[in-house]
Amino acid sequence: MIHYVSGDILLTKADALAHGVAPGDDFKQGLALSLRENWPALYKDFRHFCRLENPSEGELWTWRGTHGPAIVNLLTQAAPASVNSHPGKATTSNINHCLKSLLKELKKKDFQSLALTKLATGVGGLDWGEVKPLLEGALGELPMPVYIYETYQKGVEASEPK
């Protein structure tokens, strides 16, 4: 059940919010920056996870704070080439791997709803025309609401159908 919505994903009522990042990302751009500003512990925990686990593109890491949705960090982009450099671009292969892992995570954690953006089309550099069919193919048959935030509207709560 995919629903395309407009609004501020940070105001979602979904159980989980998924977004694309790179391994070792510094969360200084796009949605990741907003997440870092709203949940500073997310960024600190993510950096700690990356140092301990050395994750690869195509994997994911889920974080849960004391309030708000669980944040599913999909490693859609290549890791930064060096310290203080920007993350690499996303690939459709990484997205496909992340989506397979996301489906398992949704079942394992028993989430009832999911919100995500036009995954990897901002900082990740991919075209929405390439990514949209991947999301629809992987998430379209889920027995839960999936809210894809197609248009960002700061401070506006989206109309998320049940």
Chimera marker file (.cmm) of the C-alpha trace (Angstrom):
<marker_set name="trace">
<marker id="1" x="0.000" y="0.000" z="0.000" r="1" g="1" b="0" radius="0.5"/>
<marker id="2" x="2.092" y="2.912" z="-1.228" r="1" g="1" b="0" radius="0.5"/>
<marker id="3" x="0.784" y="6.422" z="-0.646" r="1" g="1" b="0" radius="0.5"/>
<marker id="4" x="2.543" y="9.398" z="-2.219" r="1" g="1" b="0" radius="0.5"/>
<marker id="5" x="2.372" y="12.385" z="0.119" r="1" g="1" b="0" radius="0.5"/>
<marker id="6" x="3.663" y="15.936" z="0.480" r="1" g="1" b="0" radius="0.5"/>
<marker id="7" x="4.937" y="17.384" z="3.734" r="1" g="1" b="0" radius="0.5"/>
<marker id="8" x="7.717" y="17.191" z="6.282" r="1" g="1" b="0" radius="0.5"/>
<marker id="9" x="8.855" y="13.594" z="6.812" r="1" g="1" b="0" radius="0.5"/>
<marker id="10" x="10.127" y="14.543" z="10.282" r="1" g="1" b="0" radius="0.5"/>
<marker id="11" x="6.476" y="14.899" z="11.306" r="1" g="1" b="0" radius="0.5"/>
<marker id="12" x="5.478" y="11.404" z="10.136" r="1" g="1" b="0" radius="0.5"/>
<marker id="13" x="3.281" y="9.226" z="12.319" r="1" g="1" b="0" radius="0.5"/>
<marker id="14" x="4.812" y="6.077" z="10.759" r="1" g="1" b="0" radius="0.5"/>
<marker id="15" x="6.579" y="3.520" z="12.971" r="1" g="1" b="0" radius="0.5"/>
<marker id="16" x="9.743" y="3.708" z="10.882" r="1" g="1" b="0" radius="0.5"/>
<marker id="17" x="11.416" y="6.367" z="8.744" r="1" g="1" b="0" radius="0.5"/>
<marker id="18" x="13.912" y="5.172" z="6.134" r="1" g="1" b="0" radius="0.5"/>
<marker id="19" x="16.502" y="7.318" z="4.399" r="1" g="1" b="0" radius="0.5"/>
<marker id="20" x="19.672" y="6.866" z="2.381" r="1" g="1" b="0" radius="0.5"/>
<marker id="21" x="23.182" y="7.563" z="3.698" r="1" g="1" b="0" radius="0.5"/>
<marker id="22" x="26.731" y="6.386" z="3.120" r="1" g="1" b="0" radius="0.5"/>
<marker id="23" x="28.851" y="4.278" z="5.471" r="1" g="1" b="0" radius="0.5"/>
<marker id="24" x="30.625" y="6.745" z="7.771" r="1" g="1" b="0" radius="0.5"/>
<marker id="25" x="28.357" y="9.594" z="6.592" r="1" g="1" b="0" radius="0.5"/>
<marker id="26" x="28.779" y="12.855" z="8.492" r="1" g="1" b="0" radius="0.5"/>
<marker id="27" x="25.053" y="13.744" z="8.267" r="1" g="1" b="0" radius="0.5"/>
<marker id="28" x="25.817" y="17.273" z="7.027" r="1" g="1" b="0" radius="0.5"/>
<marker id="29" x="23.465" y="17.378" z="4.014" r="1" g="1" b="0" radius="0.5"/>
<marker id="30" x="19.843" y="16.848" z="3.121" r="1" g="1" b="0" radius="0.5"/>
<marker id="31" x="17.500" y="14.838" z="5.308" r="1" g="1" b="0" radius="0.5"/>
<marker id="32" x="20.429" y="13.363" z="7.244" r="1" g="1" b="0" radius="0.5"/>
<marker id="33" x="21.292" y="16.856" z="8.523" r="1" g="1" b="0" radius="0.5"/>
<marker id="34" x="17.705" y="17.396" z="9.695" r="1" g="1" b="0" radius="0.5"/>
<marker id="35" x="17.752" y="14.014" z="11.427" r="1" g="1" b="0" radius="0.5"/>
<marker id="36" x="21.068" y="14.908" z="13.110" r="1" g="1" b="0" radius="0.5"/>
<marker id="37" x="19.605" y="18.201" z="14.331" r="1" g="1" b="0" radius="0.5"/>
<marker id="38" x="16.458" y="16.519" z="15.688" r="1" g="1" b="0" radius="0.5"/>
<marker id="39" x="18.132" y="13.438" z="17.148" r="1" g="1" b="0" radius="0.5"/>
<marker id="40" x="21.832" y="14.162" z="17.875" r="1" g="1" b="0" radius="0.5"/>
<marker id="41" x="22.250" y="10.718" z="19.461" r="1" g="1" b="0" radius="0.5"/>
<marker id="42" x="21.353" y="9.121" z="16.111" r="1" g="1" b="0" radius="0.5"/>
<marker id="43" x="24.421" y="10.637" z="14.491" r="1" g="1" b="0" radius="0.5"/>
<marker id="44" x="26.738" y="9.730" z="17.376" r="1" g="1" b="0" radius="0.5"/>
<marker id="45" x="25.438" y="6.160" z="17.476" r="1" g="1" b="0" radius="0.5"/>
<marker id="46" x="25.700" y="5.819" z="13.685" r="1" g="1" b="0" radius="0.5"/>
<marker id="47" x="29.330" y="6.952" z="13.684" r="1" g="1" b="0" radius="0.5"/>
<marker id="48" x="30.088" y="4.511" z="16.521" r="1" g="1" b="0" radius="0.5"/>
<marker id="49" x="28.354" y="1.698" z="14.610" r="1" g="1" b="0" radius="0.5"/>
<marker id="50" x="30.396" y="2.482" z="11.476" r="1" g="1" b="0" radius="0.5"/>
<marker id="51" x="33.697" y="2.450" z="13.395" r="1" g="1" b="0" radius="0.5"/>
<marker id="52" x="32.890" y="-0.887" z="15.046" r="1" g="1" b="0" radius="0.5"/>
<marker id="53" x="31.213" y="-2.716" z="12.176" r="1" g="1" b="0" radius="0.5"/>
<marker id="54" x="32.731" y="-1.138" z="9.056" r="1" g="1" b="0" radius="0.5"/>
<marker id="55" x="29.469" y="-1.630" z="7.102" r="1" g="1" b="0" radius="0.5"/>
<marker id="56" x="29.287" y="-1.822" z="3.319" r="1" g="1" b="0" radius="0.5"/>
<marker id="57" x="27.004" y="-0.164" z="0.823" r="1" g="1" b="0" radius="0.5"/>
<marker id="58" x="23.736" y="-2.031" z="0.448" r="1" g="1" b="0" radius="0.5"/>
<marker id="59" x="23.373" y="-2.747" z="4.172" r="1" g="1" b="0" radius="0.5"/>
<marker id="60" x="21.214" y="-0.989" z="6.757" r="1" g="1" b="0" radius="0.5"/>
<marker id="61" x="21.309" y="0.023" z="10.406" r="1" g="1" b="0" radius="0.5"/>
<marker id="62" x="18.242" y="0.805" z="12.515" r="1" g="1" b="0" radius="0.5"/>
<marker id="63" x="18.245" y="3.286" z="15.385" r="1" g="1" b="0" radius="0.5"/>
<marker id="64" x="15.546" y="3.861" z="17.974" r="1" g="1" b="0" radius="0.5"/>
<marker id="65" x="15.429" y="6.952" z="20.193" r="1" g="1" b="0" radius="0.5"/>
<marker id="66" x="13.223" y="7.720" z="23.140" r="1" g="1" b="0" radius="0.5"/>
<marker id="67" x="10.594" y="9.390" z="20.927" r="1" g="1" b="0" radius="0.5"/>
<marker id="68" x="9.606" y="9.453" z="17.296" r="1" g="1" b="0" radius="0.5"/>
<marker id="69" x="9.900" y="6.751" z="14.672" r="1" g="1" b="0" radius="0.5"/>
<marker id="70" x="12.658" y="4.193" z="14.369" r="1" g="1" b="0" radius="0.5"/>
<marker id="71" x="15.211" y="5.510" z="11.865" r="1" g="1" b="0" radius="0.5"/>
<marker id="72" x="16.315" y="2.988" z="9.257" r="1" g="1" b="0" radius="0.5"/>
<marker id="73" x="19.598" y="4.124" z="7.733" r="1" g="1" b="0" radius="0.5"/>
<marker id="74" x="19.886" y="2.562" z="4.278" r="1" g="1" b="0" radius="0.5"/>
<marker id="75" x="23.475" y="2.558" z="3.039" r="1" g="1" b="0" radius="0.5"/>
<marker id="76" x="22.628" y="3.534" z="-0.528" r="1" g="1" b="0" radius="0.5"/>
<marker id="77" x="25.717" y="5.639" z="-1.218" r="1" g="1" b="0" radius="0.5"/>
<marker id="78" x="29.418" y="4.936" z="-1.482" r="1" g="1" b="0" radius="0.5"/>
<marker id="79" x="31.513" y="5.830" z="1.553" r="1" g="1" b="0" radius="0.5"/>
<marker id="80" x="33.408" y="9.148" z="1.485" r="1" g="1" b="0" radius="0.5"/>
<marker id="81" x="36.793" y="8.774" z="-0.233" r="1" g="1" b="0" radius="0.5"/>
<marker id="82" x="38.573" y="10.419" z="2.700" r="1" g="1" b="0" radius="0.5"/>
<marker id="83" x="37.927" y="12.151" z="6.002" r="1" g="1" b="0" radius="0.5"/>
<marker id="84" x="35.957" y="15.391" z="5.532" r="1" g="1" b="0" radius="0.5"/>
<marker id="85" x="35.012" y="14.546" z="1.930" r="1" g="1" b="0" radius="0.5"/>
<marker id="86" x="31.453" y="14.142" z="0.683" r="1" g="1" b="0" radius="0.5"/>
<marker id="87" x="29.867" y="10.700" z="0.366" r="1" g="1" b="0" radius="0.5"/>
<marker id="88" x="29.880" y="9.051" z="-3.043" r="1" g="1" b="0" radius="0.5"/>
<marker id="89" x="26.819" y="8.659" z="-5.207" r="1" g="1" b="0" radius="0.5"/>
<marker id="90" x="24.105" y="6.060" z="-4.736" r="1" g="1" b="0" radius="0.5"/>
<marker id="91" x="23.601" y="3.138" z="-7.101" r="1" g="1" b="0" radius="0.5"/>
<marker id="92" x="20.509" y="1.177" z="-8.053" r="1" g="1" b="0" radius="0.5"/>
<marker id="93" x="22.359" y="-1.992" z="-7.024" r="1" g="1" b="0" radius="0.5"/>
<marker id="94" x="22.858" y="-0.591" z="-3.515" r="1" g="1" b="0" radius="0.5"/>
<marker id="95" x="19.203" y="0.419" z="-3.379" r="1" g="1" b="0" radius="0.5"/>
<marker id="96" x="18.071" y="-3.082" z="-4.361" r="1" g="1" b="0" radius="0.5"/>
<marker id="97" x="20.254" y="-4.641" z="-1.654" r="1" g="1" b="0" radius="0.5"/>
<marker id="98" x="18.972" y="-2.131" z="0.905" r="1" g="1" b="0" radius="0.5"/>
<marker id="99" x="15.349" y="-2.799" z="-0.035" r="1" g="1" b="0" radius="0.5"/>
<marker id="100" x="15.797" y="-6.565" z="0.436" r="1" g="1" b="0" radius="0.5"/>
<marker id="101" x="17.310" y="-5.909" z="3.862" r="1" g="1" b="0" radius="0.5"/>
<marker id="102" x="14.560" y="-3.394" z="4.652" r="1" g="1" b="0" radius="0.5"/>
<marker id="103" x="11.830" y="-5.960" z="3.947" r="1" g="1" b="0" radius="0.5"/>
<marker id="104" x="13.463" y="-8.355" z="6.415" r="1" g="1" b="0" radius="0.5"/>
<marker id="105" x="13.852" y="-5.583" z="8.984" r="1" g="1" b="0" radius="0.5"/>
<marker id="106" x="10.209" y="-4.529" z="8.702" r="1" g="1" b="0" radius="0.5"/>
<marker id="107" x="9.091" y="-8.087" z="9.433" r="1" g="1" b="0" radius="0.5"/>
<marker id="108" x="11.643" y="-8.682" z="12.189" r="1" g="1" b="0" radius="0.5"/>
<marker id="109" x="10.779" y="-5.475" z="14.074" r="1" g="1" b="0" radius="0.5"/>
<marker id="110" x="7.045" y="-5.821" z="13.366" r="1" g="1" b="0" radius="0.5"/>
<marker id="111" x="6.665" y="-2.247" z="12.116" r="1" g="1" b="0" radius="0.5"/>
<marker id="112" x="3.140" y="-1.314" z="11.077" r="1" g="1" b="0" radius="0.5"/>
<marker id="113" x="3.979" y="1.597" z="8.758" r="1" g="1" b="0" radius="0.5"/>
<marker id="114" x="6.940" y="3.119" z="6.922" r="1" g="1" b="0" radius="0.5"/>
<marker id="115" x="7.818" y="6.604" z="5.688" r="1" g="1" b="0" radius="0.5"/>
<marker id="116" x="10.607" y="7.359" z="3.238" r="1" g="1" b="0" radius="0.5"/>
<marker id="117" x="11.680" y="10.044" z="0.831" r="1" g="1" b="0" radius="0.5"/>
<marker id="118" x="12.473" y="9.777" z="-2.865" r="1" g="1" b="0" radius="0.5"/>
<marker id="119" x="15.362" y="7.587" z="-1.808" r="1" g="1" b="0" radius="0.5"/>
<marker id="120" x="18.847" y="8.501" z="-3.092" r="1" g="1" b="0" radius="0.5"/>
<marker id="121" x="17.585" y="11.238" z="-5.432" r="1" g="1" b="0" radius="0.5"/>
<marker id="122" x="18.959" y="14.205" z="-3.497" r="1" g="1" b="0" radius="0.5"/>
<marker id="123" x="22.529" y="13.928" z="-2.279" r="1" g="1" b="0" radius="0.5"/>
<marker id="124" x="22.606" y="10.353" z="-3.660" r="1" g="1" b="0" radius="0.5"/>
<marker id="125" x="22.339" y="11.731" z="-7.190" r="1" g="1" b="0" radius="0.5"/>
<marker id="126" x="19.943" y="9.232" z="-8.775" r="1" g="1" b="0" radius="0.5"/>
<marker id="127" x="16.973" y="10.094" z="-10.963" r="1" g="1" b="0" radius="0.5"/>
<marker id="128" x="13.507" y="9.592" z="-9.442" r="1" g="1" b="0" radius="0.5"/>
<marker id="129" x="12.442" y="7.852" z="-12.665" r="1" g="1" b="0" radius="0.5"/>
<marker id="130" x="15.002" y="5.107" z="-11.918" r="1" g="1" b="0" radius="0.5"/>
<marker id="131" x="14.276" y="4.802" z="-8.206" r="1" g="1" b="0" radius="0.5"/>
<marker id="132" x="10.471" y="4.946" z="-8.126" r="1" g="1" b="0" radius="0.5"/>
<marker id="133" x="9.945" y="1.569" z="-9.888" r="1" g="1" b="0" radius="0.5"/>
<marker id="134" x="12.449" y="-0.072" z="-7.528" r="1" g="1" b="0" radius="0.5"/>
<marker id="135" x="10.499" y="1.171" z="-4.505" r="1" g="1" b="0" radius="0.5"/>
<marker id="136" x="7.171" y="0.207" z="-6.012" r="1" g="1" b="0" radius="0.5"/>
<marker id="137" x="8.432" y="-3.269" z="-6.897" r="1" g="1" b="0" radius="0.5"/>
<marker id="138" x="9.884" y="-3.947" z="-3.463" r="1" g="1" b="0" radius="0.5"/>
<marker id="139" x="7.365" y="-2.194" z="-1.207" r="1" g="1" b="0" radius="0.5"/>
<marker id="140" x="4.147" y="-2.090" z="-3.211" r="1" g="1" b="0" radius="0.5"/>
<marker id="141" x="2.731" y="-5.363" z="-1.912" r="1" g="1" b="0" radius="0.5"/>
<marker id="142" x="3.487" y="-4.778" z="1.764" r="1" g="1" b="0" radius="0.5"/>
<marker id="143" x="0.437" y="-5.222" z="4.010" r="1" g="1" b="0" radius="0.5"/>
<marker id="144" x="1.160" y="-1.883" z="5.696" r="1" g="1" b="0" radius="0.5"/>
<marker id="145" x="0.984" y="1.762" z="4.705" r="1" g="1" b="0" radius="0.5"/>
<marker id="146" x="4.153" y="3.019" z="3.004" r="1" g="1" b="0" radius="0.5"/>
<marker id="147" x="4.334" y="6.805" z="2.763" r="1" g="1" b="0" radius="0.5"/>
<marker id="148" x="6.686" y="8.139" z="0.118" r="1" g="1" b="0" radius="0.5"/>
<marker id="149" x="7.312" y="11.827" z="0.615" r="1" g="1" b="0" radius="0.5"/>
<marker id="150" x="7.501" y="13.102" z="-2.954" r="1" g="1" b="0" radius="0.5"/>
<marker id="151" x="7.371" y="16.799" z="-2.140" r="1" g="1" b="0" radius="0.5"/>
<marker id="152" x="9.063" y="18.361" z="0.889" r="1" g="1" b="0" radius="0.5"/>
<marker id="153" x="7.116" y="21.035" z="2.756" r="1" g="1" b="0" radius="0.5"/>
<marker id="154" x="8.922" y="22.182" z="5.893" r="1" g="1" b="0" radius="0.5"/>
<marker id="155" x="6.766" y="22.076" z="9.006" r="1" g="1" b="0" radius="0.5"/>
<marker id="156" x="3.741" y="20.662" z="7.173" r="1" g="1" b="0" radius="0.5"/>
<marker id="157" x="2.287" y="17.412" z="8.439" r="1" g="1" b="0" radius="0.5"/>
<marker id="158" x="1.404" y="15.149" z="5.520" r="1" g="1" b="0" radius="0.5"/>
<marker id="159" x="-1.985" y="13.528" z="5.172" r="1" g="1" b="0" radius="0.5"/>
<marker id="160" x="-0.955" y="9.899" z="5.789" r="1" g="1" b="0" radius="0.5"/>
<marker id="161" x="-3.891" y="7.569" z="5.015" r="1" g="1" b="0" radius="0.5"/>
<marker id="162" x="-4.261" y="4.570" z="7.293" r="1" g="1" b="0" radius="0.5"/>
<link id1="1" id2="2" r="1" g="1" b="0" radius="0.2"/>
<link id1="2" id2="3" r="1" g="1" b="0" radius="0.2"/>
<link id1="3" id2="4" r="1" g="1" b="0" radius="0.2"/>
<link id1="4" id2="5" r="1" g="1" b="0" radius="0.2"/>
<link id1="5" id2="6" r="1" g="1" b="0" radius="0.2"/>
<link id1="6" id2="7" r="1" g="1" b="0" radius="0.2"/>
<link id1="7" id2="8" r="1" g="1" b="0" radius="0.2"/>
<link id1="8" id2="9" r="1" g="1" b="0" radius="0.2"/>
<link id1="9" id2="10" r="1" g="1" b="0" radius="0.2"/>
<link id1="10" id2="11" r="1" g="1" b="0" radius="0.2"/>
<link id1="11" id2="12" r="1" g="1" b="0" radius="0.2"/>
<link id1="12" id2="13" r="1" g="1" b="0" radius="0.2"/>
<link id1="13" id2="14" r="1" g="1" b="0" radius="0.2"/>
<link id1="14" id2="15" r="1" g="1" b="0" radius="0.2"/>
<link id1="15" id2="16" r="1" g="1" b="0" radius="0.2"/>
<link id1="16" id2="17" r="1" g="1" b="0" radius="0.2"/>
<link id1="17" id2="18" r="1" g="1" b="0" radius="0.2"/>
<link id1="18" id2="19" r="1" g="1" b="0" radius="0.2"/>
<link id1="19" id2="20" r="1" g="1" b="0" radius="0.2"/>
<link id1="20" id2="21" r="1" g="1" b="0" radius="0.2"/>
<link id1="21" id2="22" r="1" g="1" b="0" radius="0.2"/>
<link id1="22" id2="23" r="1" g="1" b="0" radius="0.2"/>
<link id1="23" id2="24" r="1" g="1" b="0" radius="0.2"/>
<link id1="24" id2="25" r="1" g="1" b="0" radius="0.2"/>
<link id1="25" id2="26" r="1" g="1" b="0" radius="0.2"/>
<link id1="26" id2="27" r="1" g="1" b="0" radius="0.2"/>
<link id1="27" id2="28" r="1" g="1" b="0" radius="0.2"/>
<link id1="28" id2="29" r="1" g="1" b="0" radius="0.2"/>
<link id1="29" id2="30" r="1" g="1" b="0" radius="0.2"/>
<link id1="30" id2="31" r="1" g="1" b="0" radius="0.2"/>
<link id1="31" id2="32" r="1" g="1" b="0" radius="0.2"/>
<link id1="32" id2="33" r="1" g="1" b="0" radius="0.2"/>
<link id1="33" id2="34" r="1" g="1" b="0" radius="0.2"/>
<link id1="34" id2="35" r="1" g="1" b="0" radius="0.2"/>
<link id1="35" id2="36" r="1" g="1" b="0" radius="0.2"/>
<link id1="36" id2="37" r="1" g="1" b="0" radius="0.2"/>
<link id1="37" id2="38" r="1" g="1" b="0" radius="0.2"/>
<link id1="38" id2="39" r="1" g="1" b="0" radius="0.2"/>
<link id1="39" id2="40" r="1" g="1" b="0" radius="0.2"/>
<link id1="40" id2="41" r="1" g="1" b="0" radius="0.2"/>
<link id1="41" id2="42" r="1" g="1" b="0" radius="0.2"/>
<link id1="42" id2="43" r="1" g="1" b="0" radius="0.2"/>
<link id1="43" id2="44" r="1" g="1" b="0" radius="0.2"/>
<link id1="44" id2="45" r="1" g="1" b="0" radius="0.2"/>
<link id1="45" id2="46" r="1" g="1" b="0" radius="0.2"/>
<link id1="46" id2="47" r="1" g="1" b="0" radius="0.2"/>
<link id1="47" id2="48" r="1" g="1" b="0" radius="0.2"/>
<link id1="48" id2="49" r="1" g="1" b="0" radius="0.2"/>
<link id1="49" id2="50" r="1" g="1" b="0" radius="0.2"/>
<link id1="50" id2="51" r="1" g="1" b="0" radius="0.2"/>
<link id1="51" id2="52" r="1" g="1" b="0" radius="0.2"/>
<link id1="52" id2="53" r="1" g="1" b="0" radius="0.2"/>
<link id1="53" id2="54" r="1" g="1" b="0" radius="0.2"/>
<link id1="54" id2="55" r="1" g="1" b="0" radius="0.2"/>
<link id1="55" id2="56" r="1" g="1" b="0" radius="0.2"/>
<link id1="56" id2="57" r="1" g="1" b="0" radius="0.2"/>
<link id1="57" id2="58" r="1" g="1" b="0" radius="0.2"/>
<link id1="58" id2="59" r="1" g="1" b="0" radius="0.2"/>
<link id1="59" id2="60" r="1" g="1" b="0" radius="0.2"/>
<link id1="60" id2="61" r="1" g="1" b="0" radius="0.2"/>
<link id1="61" id2="62" r="1" g="1" b="0" radius="0.2"/>
<link id1="62" id2="63" r="1" g="1" b="0" radius="0.2"/>
<link id1="63" id2="64" r="1" g="1" b="0" radius="0.2"/>
<link id1="64" id2="65" r="1" g="1" b="0" radius="0.2"/>
<link id1="65" id2="66" r="1" g="1" b="0" radius="0.2"/>
<link id1="66" id2="67" r="1" g="1" b="0" radius="0.2"/>
<link id1="67" id2="68" r="1" g="1" b="0" radius="0.2"/>
<link id1="68" id2="69" r="1" g="1" b="0" radius="0.2"/>
<link id1="69" id2="70" r="1" g="1" b="0" radius="0.2"/>
<link id1="70" id2="71" r="1" g="1" b="0" radius="0.2"/>
<link id1="71" id2="72" r="1" g="1" b="0" radius="0.2"/>
<link id1="72" id2="73" r="1" g="1" b="0" radius="0.2"/>
<link id1="73" id2="74" r="1" g="1" b="0" radius="0.2"/>
<link id1="74" id2="75" r="1" g="1" b="0" radius="0.2"/>
<link id1="75" id2="76" r="1" g="1" b="0" radius="0.2"/>
<link id1="76" id2="77" r="1" g="1" b="0" radius="0.2"/>
<link id1="77" id2="78" r="1" g="1" b="0" radius="0.2"/>
<link id1="78" id2="79" r="1" g="1" b="0" radius="0.2"/>
<link id1="79" id2="80" r="1" g="1" b="0" radius="0.2"/>
<link id1="80" id2="81" r="1" g="1" b="0" radius="0.2"/>
<link id1="81" id2="82" r="1" g="1" b="0" radius="0.2"/>
<link id1="82" id2="83" r="1" g="1" b="0" radius="0.2"/>
<link id1="83" id2="84" r="1" g="1" b="0" radius="0.2"/>
<link id1="84" id2="85" r="1" g="1" b="0" radius="0.2"/>
<link id1="85" id2="86" r="1" g="1" b="0" radius="0.2"/>
<link id1="86" id2="87" r="1" g="1" b="0" radius="0.2"/>
<link id1="87" id2="88" r="1" g="1" b="0" radius="0.2"/>
<link id1="88" id2="89" r="1" g="1" b="0" radius="0.2"/>
<link id1="89" id2="90" r="1" g="1" b="0" radius="0.2"/>
<link id1="90" id2="91" r="1" g="1" b="0" radius="0.2"/>
<link id1="91" id2="92" r="1" g="1" b="0" radius="0.2"/>
<link id1="92" id2="93" r="1" g="1" b="0" radius="0.2"/>
<link id1="93" id2="94" r="1" g="1" b="0" radius="0.2"/>
<link id1="94" id2="95" r="1" g="1" b="0" radius="0.2"/>
<link id1="95" id2="96" r="1" g="1" b="0" radius="0.2"/>
<link id1="96" id2="97" r="1" g="1" b="0" radius="0.2"/>
<link id1="97" id2="98" r="1" g="1" b="0" radius="0.2"/>
<link id1="98" id2="99" r="1" g="1" b="0" radius="0.2"/>
<link id1="99" id2="100" r="1" g="1" b="0" radius="0.2"/>
<link id1="100" id2="101" r="1" g="1" b="0" radius="0.2"/>
<link id1="101" id2="102" r="1" g="1" b="0" radius="0.2"/>
<link id1="102" id2="103" r="1" g="1" b="0" radius="0.2"/>
<link id1="103" id2="104" r="1" g="1" b="0" radius="0.2"/>
<link id1="104" id2="105" r="1" g="1" b="0" radius="0.2"/>
<link id1="105" id2="106" r="1" g="1" b="0" radius="0.2"/>
<link id1="106" id2="107" r="1" g="1" b="0" radius="0.2"/>
<link id1="107" id2="108" r="1" g="1" b="0" radius="0.2"/>
<link id1="108" id2="109" r="1" g="1" b="0" radius="0.2"/>
<link id1="109" id2="110" r="1" g="1" b="0" radius="0.2"/>
<link id1="110" id2="111" r="1" g="1" b="0" radius="0.2"/>
<link id1="111" id2="112" r="1" g="1" b="0" radius="0.2"/>
<link id1="112" id2="113" r="1" g="1" b="0" radius="0.2"/>
<link id1="113" id2="114" r="1" g="1" b="0" radius="0.2"/>
<link id1="114" id2="115" r="1" g="1" b="0" radius="0.2"/>
<link id1="115" id2="116" r="1" g="1" b="0" radius="0.2"/>
<link id1="116" id2="117" r="1" g="1" b="0" radius="0.2"/>
<link id1="117" id2="118" r="1" g="1" b="0" radius="0.2"/>
<link id1="118" id2="119" r="1" g="1" b="0" radius="0.2"/>
<link id1="119" id2="120" r="1" g="1" b="0" radius="0.2"/>
<link id1="120" id2="121" r="1" g="1" b="0" radius="0.2"/>
<link id1="121" id2="122" r="1" g="1" b="0" radius="0.2"/>
<link id1="122" id2="123" r="1" g="1" b="0" radius="0.2"/>
<link id1="123" id2="124" r="1" g="1" b="0" radius="0.2"/>
<link id1="124" id2="125" r="1" g="1" b="0" radius="0.2"/>
<link id1="125" id2="126" r="1" g="1" b="0" radius="0.2"/>
<link id1="126" id2="127" r="1" g="1" b="0" radius="0.2"/>
<link id1="127" id2="128" r="1" g="1" b="0" radius="0.2"/>
<link id1="128" id2="129" r="1" g="1" b="0" radius="0.2"/>
<link id1="129" id2="130" r="1" g="1" b="0" radius="0.2"/>
<link id1="130" id2="131" r="1" g="1" b="0" radius="0.2"/>
<link id1="131" id2="132" r="1" g="1" b="0" radius="0.2"/>
<link id1="132" id2="133" r="1" g="1" b="0" radius="0.2"/>
<link id1="133" id2="134" r="1" g="1" b="0" radius="0.2"/>
<link id1="134" id2="135" r="1" g="1" b="0" radius="0.2"/>
<link id1="135" id2="136" r="1" g="1" b="0" radius="0.2"/>
<link id1="136" id2="137" r="1" g="1" b="0" radius="0.2"/>
<link id1="137" id2="138" r="1" g="1" b="0" radius="0.2"/>
<link id1="138" id2="139" r="1" g="1" b="0" radius="0.2"/>
<link id1="139" id2="140" r="1" g="1" b="0" radius="0.2"/>
<link id1="140" id2="141" r="1" g="1" b="0" radius="0.2"/>
<link id1="141" id2="142" r="1" g="1" b="0" radius="0.2"/>
<link id1="142" id2="143" r="1" g="1" b="0" radius="0.2"/>
<link id1="143" id2="144" r="1" g="1" b="0" radius="0.2"/>
<link id1="144" id2="145" r="1" g="1" b="0" radius="0.2"/>
<link id1="145" id2="146" r="1" g="1" b="0" radius="0.2"/>
<link id1="146" id2="147" r="1" g="1" b="0" radius="0.2"/>
<link id1="147" id2="148" r="1" g="1" b="0" radius="0.2"/>
<link id1="148" id2="149" r="1" g="1" b="0" radius="0.2"/>
<link id1="149" id2="150" r="1" g="1" b="0" radius="0.2"/>
<link id1="150" id2="151" r="1" g="1" b="0" radius="0.2"/>
<link id1="151" id2="152" r="1" g="1" b="0" radius="0.2"/>
<link id1="152" id2="153" r="1" g="1" b="0" radius="0.2"/>
<link id1="153" id2="154" r="1" g="1" b="0" radius="0.2"/>
<link id1="154" id2="155" r="1" g="1" b="0" radius="0.2"/>
<link id1="155" id2="156" r="1" g="1" b="0" radius="0.2"/>
<link id1="156" id2="157" r="1" g="1" b="0" radius="0.2"/>
<link id1="157" id2="158" r="1" g="1" b="0" radius="0.2"/>
<link id1="158" id2="159" r="1" g="1" b="0" radius="0.2"/>
<link id1="159" id2="160" r="1" g="1" b="0" radius="0.2"/>
<link id1="160" id2="161" r="1" g="1" b="0" radius="0.2"/>
<link id1="161" id2="162" r="1" g="1" b="0" radius="0.2"/>
</marker_set>
